[in-house]
Amino acid sequence: MSIAGSLAKPAAAEARNAGGAYRYQFGVRFSGDGKALISAPVDIVEYASPDGGTHIGKNAFMGRVRLVKLYIPDSVTEIWCVAFVAGFSLASVDIPAGVVGGVEDFAFCRCSSLAKIVMPDLAMAIVE
């Protein structure tokens, strides 16, 4: 299941659930104000998070074992703990400048294919 094509930024069309507490876009759940990405479909393969969100929440992509590609927009300032835990297929991640210093503990724990995290002016390899 590819979300939003090949890493193109998704369209702004979104629907609110009956209670109005959450927004949904391509099966991805956001907070009502659209600032927090809360969860993604289990069978997600690639995803381009829309601009305007400020953080990727705890467990948002936990166990998304097929997730290979991810686009994190510049508007994101925080990646919460265990956001991508057990994302076994995720090979590399580009962290926007605003997130540096805002990646919480174990955000990429058990991402066994993760070979590289690229941050502004810094590239580091994940070594087990």
N, C-alpha and C positions, 0 to 999 in steps of 0.2 A: 504494500500500500504506500504509494508515494503521495505525500501531502504537498500541495502547492507547486506541483511540477518539479522542475530540476533546479531547486534552490532559488527560484524567482520569488520575490516578495509576494505573499498572498494578497488577494483582493480584500478590500475593507468590509465586504459583506459579512455580517455575523448575525446570529439570532440569540435572543435571550431565552432562558428557560422560564417555565411558568412562574416561578417565584421571583425572578428578576435578580437573584443573587449571583448568578454566573452568566457568562457569555460563552458561546461556542462558535468555533471557526474551524471548519474541516474536521470536526470531531475532537478538537483540542479544547479543553476547558480553561477559561480565564476568569479572574475575579470580575465582579460586576463593572468595575471601572476600567477593566482591560489592562491594568498595570501588572498583574501577577499571572504568569502561566502556571496553572495548577496541575494539570495532567494531560497526557497525550494517549491516543489509542495504543493498545498493546502491540498491534501489528504494523506500527509505523516504520518506514524505511528511511525516509528523509523528510526534513522539515525546515521551513523558512519561517522563523518567528517574525510577526509583523512589527514594524517600528512603533514605538510608543510604550511598549511594555518596559517596566523597570526591573523586574526580577523573574528568575526562574525558580519556582517554589520547591520546597522539600518533597522529594520522591516524584517529581513531575515526570521524569522519564525512567523511573526505577523499573528494572527488568525488561526494558524495551530492547530485547536481544537482537532484533533485526535492524535497529537504527544504525545507519552507516554514515549519513551526511546530515549536517546541522548548520543552519545559518543563525547566528546570534546578532541582532541589530545593535547599533551603537547606543541606542536608548537604554539598554540593559545595564544596570549598575551593580547588581548582586546575583550570584548564583548560590542558592541555599544548599545546606548540607544534604548529602545523598541524592542530589537532583538527578544524577545519571547513574547511580549505583547499579551494577550488573548489566551495563550496556555493552555486552560482549563484542558486538560488531563495530562499535564506534572506533575509527582508526585515528582521527585527528580532530582537533577543535581549534578554531580561531576565536580568541577571547578579545572583545572590543576594548578599547582604551579605558572606557569608563568603569569596567569591571575589575580592573587590576586592584588587588587588595580586597575585593569583595567576593572571593570564591571561598565558601565555607568548607569546614572539615568534611572529608570523605565524599565530596561532590562527584568525583570520578572513580570512587572505590570499585574494585572488581570489574573494571573496563579493560579486560585482558588484551584486546587488540589495539588499545590506545597507545600509539607510538610517539605522538607529538602533540603538545599543546603550544599554540603560537599566541604570544602576547605582544603588545606593542614594544618594539625594541628588544624583544627577548624571545628566544625559542628554546625550549627545553625538552629533553626526551624523558619519558616515563620509564624508569628502570625498576624491575622487580628484584 
